[in-house]
């Protein structure tokens, strides 16, 4: 199990420790939400998979008050936490990770994903009813 943190002086909610606070990805996801993280399962216009629960999960934290936007990835017990100064930068990082998972086949993604990069409708949180 590896845990990597990349922030200085940012105030974040607790991070669930795999096998201490939880014993599988489903429990980890539930604990992350209890700690104050948002764990979306869908990404992009059409709501493609954001991870492959319970093995691959992504959690987000937003604080407009402190201008803190965080991304936490969980892959079979290994975690990486990154902090950004804008929501846009964090969401771009989420899209890049999601695209990587879609290309690798770790998560179900769009049928129109180009060989490199991504299309505008692949980016951003999934919003029900968004055109």
NORJORA-V325689 format. One line per field, one symbol per residue. psi: psi as a letter, one per 40 degrees, with the letter a starting at -180 (. if undefined). burial: I if it has 16 or more other ideal C-beta (glycine too) atoms within 10 Angstrom, else O. A space follows every 50 residues. Layout:
psi: ???
burial: ???
This chain:
psi: hhhhhfihfihiiihhhhedeieiddddddddddeeihgieiiidefihg agiedhihiihhgddefhhihhihhfehihhiiieidddddddddddddd dddeedihaiefhidiaiideeiiihhheh.
burial: OOOOOOOOOIOIIOIIOIOOIIOOIOOIIOIIOOOOIOIOOOIIIOOIII IOIOOIIIIIIOOOOOOIIIIIIIIOIOIOIIIIOOOOOIIOIIIOIIIO IIOOOIIOIIOOIOOOOIOOOIIIIOOOOOO
